[in-house]
Amino acid sequence: MTEHVDRTEPDTGGAAAPAAVTPADVADAARLVAFGLQPKLQPARDQEYADLLRRHREDPAFARLADAVAAGLGLVVLEVSPRAGMAVTAAEDSVFAVRMGDYARRAAADSGDRFLHGLAHLAVAALAFPRPEDLADDGYVGRVTVNGVDAFVRQACRRLEERAEEQGENTDPATDAPGLEAAWRVWARRSATGATKDARRPAASTTGIVAKALAFLTDSGFLQRTGDESGGTYRTTARYQLQVRDMAGSAALAELLELGVVPVTDGTPSLLPAEDTDDLELVAEAGLPFHTPS
């Protein structure tokens, strides 16, 4: 008697086996991540980049592979789209992380100035997207100016001073105290423009600090310079919107917005004028930015 051997294939429900990942697939995924690490590169201007973005959108297996490559490099994928490209941000432990402390140390030797650089970045984010709906709207474009950011911070300093006086608090806090209360007095005392023999803007002036912050954001692909008015005018990019969304829950940003210098709920995203600006030392023709969709 011969033994019957069942040679039928197991029932797989008609599902096709997933295609094996090839070295070429891995190379393409890594290439896409590499494009994402070039923040100024626009997909519309690079056909290979656009093709890889389309593949990410249409091929779930490739999308998972590219996301895994990014995760392995310590990168967080914020969005993959034609408008933003492969927008990534570095986790704290990533080799690609650019920490604010590192930036500030390169920007200024004085520790007090480093804190002011951080405040400038915070103010730019608050001005660029003053309302939650601005952050939620993919078509929204924020606009800021150097002089406008400086004027905004000086208005915020005035509000902080008034709040401290109302609460009977020390209006000259220690420079190492946490929160915005530690920065307002330093910024308010600092000259907005200063003066040099060759008429350049001193780096230690508050507009010099803002200008350096905006230049850093431009070099990082978060802003685009659009003109020289009001010390320099800039517009936001999709990548910056995604970054600010990522930091929107930070306590410092919430505290700055809650001062009421920028309205965030009435549908009119423009700066509120101070009741009395005589002692604010605002820059002449500060060009306070208004935020309207492009």
Secondary structure as GFF3:
##gff-version 3
##sequence-region A 1 294
A	DSSP	alpha_helix	23	36	.	.	.	ID=ss1
A	DSSP	three_ten_helix	43	45	.	.	.	ID=ss2
A	DSSP	alpha_helix	47	58	.	.	.	ID=ss3
A	DSSP	alpha_helix	60	72	.	.	.	ID=ss4
A	DSSP	beta_strand	75	81	.	.	.	ID=ss5
A	DSSP	beta_strand	85	90	.	.	.	ID=ss6
A	DSSP	alpha_helix	100	107	.	.	.	ID=ss7
A	DSSP	alpha_helix	111	128	.	.	.	ID=ss8
A	DSSP	alpha_helix	132	136	.	.	.	ID=ss9
A	DSSP	beta_strand	143	145	.	.	.	ID=ss10
A	DSSP	alpha_helix	146	166	.	.	.	ID=ss11
A	DSSP	three_ten_helix	180	182	.	.	.	ID=ss12
A	DSSP	alpha_helix	184	189	.	.	.	ID=ss13
A	DSSP	alpha_helix	206	219	.	.	.	ID=ss14
A	DSSP	beta_strand	223	227	.	.	.	ID=ss15
A	DSSP	three_ten_helix	229	231	.	.	.	ID=ss16
A	DSSP	beta_strand	233	236	.	.	.	ID=ss17
A	DSSP	alpha_helix	238	247	.	.	.	ID=ss18
A	DSSP	alpha_helix	251	257	.	.	.	ID=ss19
###
